[in-house]
Amino acid sequence: MDELKTNDYLKGIVLNLPESPGIYQYLNAEGTIIYVGKAKNLKRRVSSYFNREHEPGKTRVLVSKIANIRYIVVNTEEDALLLENNLIKKYKPRYNVLLKDDKTYPSICVQNEYFPRVFKTRRIIRNGSSYYGPYSHIPSMYAVLDLIKHLYPLRTCNLNLSPENIRAGKFNVCLEYHIKNCAGPCIGKQNQEEYLKNIAEIKEILKGNT
């Protein structure tokens, strides 16, 4: 397909794009995805690439390489954010700089351990831990963590609270215990059954069952 035919082909796609939230994918002549983007309005966003002359640089080079456009319509702008992030991680498009490497939306981890911790993370480690998210709206994630902290006394330390270590008296309570943010499982003040009951309720909150 020569350049003129390619331009007409792309204009036809752009003219028929819906005015809905979604993600768009630009492909080169070999069919490789070279860029993934999100849009509140697909038609308006994608049109902006072709309706003006871009300054010399990455965007102009990107536009010159586009041979095909694919898109996915979603329900909300937040869904578009999450899908964009996942597709960038999957395909690692050449012209995506933001979110390409370690920049990703955070999740909430319920760690797989004897007395599980609950914390924000950007790394998903397949070790039996549970992950909730990712959260594209960071204040919402902090609001959930703050709610959990006020409802449940949870440990925040990195100590290895194994039954053997607790029985051996290896630990002392910290400030979190004295200000009533933690119930002291490290010295046997809170047993695992009671702690895991709280964790089960926390998981329901993280699933949206508030």
C-alpha positions as CSV (number, residue, x, y, z in Angstrom):
1,M,0.0,0.0,0.0
2,D,1.6,3.3,-1.1
3,E,1.6,6.4,1.1
4,L,-1.5,8.1,-0.5
5,K,-3.6,4.9,-0.2
6,T,-2.4,4.5,3.4
7,N,-3.5,8.0,4.2
8,D,-6.9,7.5,2.7
9,Y,-7.3,4.2,4.5
10,L,-6.4,5.8,7.9
11,K,-8.7,8.8,7.3
12,G,-11.5,6.3,6.7
13,I,-10.9,4.6,10.0
14,V,-10.6,7.9,11.9
15,L,-13.9,9.2,10.4
16,N,-15.7,6.1,11.6
17,L,-14.3,6.1,15.1
18,P,-16.9,6.3,17.9
19,E,-17.0,9.3,20.3
20,S,-16.6,6.9,23.3
21,P,-13.9,6.1,25.9
22,G,-11.4,3.5,24.8
23,I,-7.9,2.7,23.8
24,Y,-6.3,2.9,20.3
25,Q,-3.4,1.0,18.9
26,Y,-1.2,2.2,16.0
27,L,0.4,-0.5,13.9
28,N,3.2,-0.2,11.4
29,A,3.4,-1.8,7.9
30,E,4.6,-5.1,9.4
31,G,1.5,-5.3,11.7
32,T,3.5,-4.6,14.9
33,I,1.9,-2.4,17.5
34,I,4.1,0.7,17.8
35,Y,1.9,2.8,20.1
36,V,-1.0,2.4,22.5
37,G,-3.0,5.3,23.9
38,K,-6.1,6.0,25.9
39,A,-8.9,8.4,25.1
40,K,-12.0,9.9,26.7
41,N,-13.3,10.4,23.2
42,L,-11.6,8.1,20.7
43,K,-12.6,10.1,17.6
44,R,-11.4,13.4,18.9
45,R,-8.1,12.0,20.3
46,V,-7.1,10.0,17.3
47,S,-8.1,12.8,14.9
48,S,-5.6,15.1,16.7
49,Y,-2.7,13.0,15.3
50,F,-3.8,13.5,11.7
51,N,-5.4,17.0,11.7
52,R,-2.3,19.1,12.3
53,E,1.4,19.3,11.5
54,H,3.5,18.0,14.3
55,E,6.8,19.5,15.4
56,P,9.9,17.4,14.5
57,G,10.4,14.7,17.0
58,K,8.8,11.5,18.3
59,T,5.2,12.3,17.4
60,R,5.9,13.2,13.8
61,V,8.0,10.0,13.3
62,L,5.3,8.0,15.0
63,V,2.6,9.3,12.7
64,S,4.8,8.6,9.6
65,K,5.0,5.0,10.7
66,I,1.3,4.3,11.2
67,A,-0.1,1.9,8.6
68,N,-3.2,0.7,10.6
69,I,-5.4,1.6,13.6
70,R,-7.2,-0.7,16.0
71,Y,-9.3,0.4,18.9
72,I,-11.3,-1.0,21.8
73,V,-14.3,0.7,23.2
74,V,-14.8,0.6,27.0
75,N,-17.4,1.9,29.5
76,T,-15.4,4.5,31.4
77,E,-12.3,6.6,31.2
78,E,-10.9,4.7,34.2
79,D,-11.4,1.4,32.2
80,A,-9.4,2.9,29.4
81,L,-6.5,3.8,31.8
82,L,-6.3,0.3,33.1
83,L,-6.6,-1.3,29.7
84,E,-3.9,1.0,28.3
85,N,-1.6,0.1,31.1
86,N,-2.1,-3.6,30.6
87,L,-1.6,-3.5,26.8
88,I,1.6,-1.4,27.2
89,K,3.0,-4.0,29.6
90,K,2.0,-6.8,27.2
91,Y,3.3,-5.4,23.9
92,K,5.9,-2.9,25.0
93,P,5.3,-0.6,22.0
94,R,8.3,1.2,20.7
95,Y,6.9,4.7,20.9
96,N,5.4,4.5,24.3
97,V,7.7,6.0,26.9
98,L,5.4,6.6,29.8
99,L,4.3,3.5,31.7
100,K,6.6,1.4,29.5
101,D,9.0,0.1,32.2
102,D,8.4,0.1,35.9
103,K,5.9,2.9,35.9
104,T,2.6,1.2,36.6
105,Y,-0.5,1.7,38.6
106,P,-0.2,0.5,42.2
107,S,-2.2,-2.3,43.8
108,I,-2.9,-3.3,47.4
109,C,-1.2,-6.5,48.5
110,V,-2.4,-8.8,51.2
111,Q,0.9,-10.7,51.9
112,N,1.0,-14.4,52.1
113,E,2.5,-14.9,55.6
114,Y,1.5,-16.2,59.1
115,F,0.3,-12.7,60.1
116,P,-0.4,-11.0,56.7
117,R,0.5,-7.4,56.1
118,V,-1.6,-5.1,53.9
119,F,0.3,-2.5,51.8
120,K,0.6,-0.6,48.6
121,T,2.9,-2.1,45.9
122,R,3.8,-1.7,42.3
123,R,5.3,-5.2,42.0
124,I,3.2,-8.3,41.6
125,I,5.1,-11.3,43.0
126,R,3.5,-14.7,42.5
127,N,4.1,-16.1,46.0
128,G,0.5,-16.8,47.1
129,S,-0.2,-13.2,48.1
130,S,-3.5,-11.6,47.1
131,Y,-3.5,-8.4,45.0
132,Y,-6.3,-5.9,44.5
133,G,-6.3,-3.2,41.8
134,P,-4.5,-1.8,40.0
135,Y,-5.7,1.6,41.1
136,S,-5.6,4.3,38.4
137,H,-7.0,6.9,40.9
138,I,-4.4,6.9,43.6
139,P,-6.4,8.9,46.2
140,S,-9.1,6.1,46.1
141,M,-6.4,3.5,47.0
142,Y,-5.2,5.6,49.9
143,A,-8.7,6.1,51.1
144,V,-9.3,2.3,51.2
145,L,-6.0,1.8,53.0
146,D,-6.9,4.5,55.5
147,L,-10.3,2.9,56.1
148,I,-8.7,-0.5,56.8
149,K,-6.2,1.0,59.2
150,H,-8.9,2.7,61.2
151,L,-11.1,-0.4,61.3
152,Y,-8.5,-3.1,62.0
153,P,-5.3,-3.3,64.1
154,L,-2.7,-4.7,61.7
155,R,1.0,-5.1,61.9
156,T,3.2,-2.9,59.7
157,C,6.6,-4.3,60.7
158,N,8.7,-6.6,58.5
159,L,9.5,-9.1,61.3
160,N,9.3,-12.8,60.6
161,L,6.3,-13.5,62.9
162,S,6.5,-17.3,62.7
163,P,5.0,-19.4,65.6
164,E,8.5,-20.5,66.6
165,N,9.8,-17.0,66.8
166,I,6.9,-15.7,68.7
167,R,7.1,-18.6,71.2
168,A,10.8,-18.0,71.6
169,G,10.1,-14.4,72.7
170,K,12.3,-12.9,70.1
171,F,10.3,-9.7,69.7
172,N,9.1,-6.6,71.7
173,V,6.1,-4.5,70.9
174,C,6.7,-1.2,69.1
175,L,5.0,2.2,69.1
176,E,2.2,0.9,66.9
177,Y,1.1,-1.3,69.7
178,H,1.2,1.5,72.3
179,I,-0.9,3.8,70.1
180,K,-3.4,0.9,69.5
181,N,-2.7,0.5,65.7
182,C,-1.5,-3.0,66.3
183,A,-2.8,-5.7,68.7
184,G,0.7,-7.2,69.4
185,P,0.8,-10.6,67.6
186,C,4.6,-10.4,67.8
187,I,4.3,-11.2,71.6
188,G,1.2,-13.4,71.4
189,K,-1.3,-10.7,72.4
190,Q,-3.3,-11.5,69.3
191,N,-3.7,-15.0,68.0
192,Q,-3.6,-16.0,64.4
193,E,-7.3,-17.0,64.2
194,E,-8.4,-13.6,65.3
195,Y,-6.0,-11.9,63.0
196,L,-7.0,-13.9,60.0
197,K,-10.7,-13.2,60.7
198,N,-9.8,-9.5,60.3
199,I,-7.9,-10.3,57.1
200,A,-10.9,-12.1,55.7
201,E,-13.1,-9.0,56.3
202,I,-10.4,-6.8,54.8
203,K,-10.4,-8.9,51.6
204,E,-14.2,-8.4,51.3
205,I,-13.7,-4.6,51.6
206,L,-11.0,-4.8,48.9
207,K,-13.4,-6.7,46.6
208,G,-15.9,-3.8,47.1
209,N,-18.2,-5.6,49.6
210,T,-18.3,-2.7,52.0
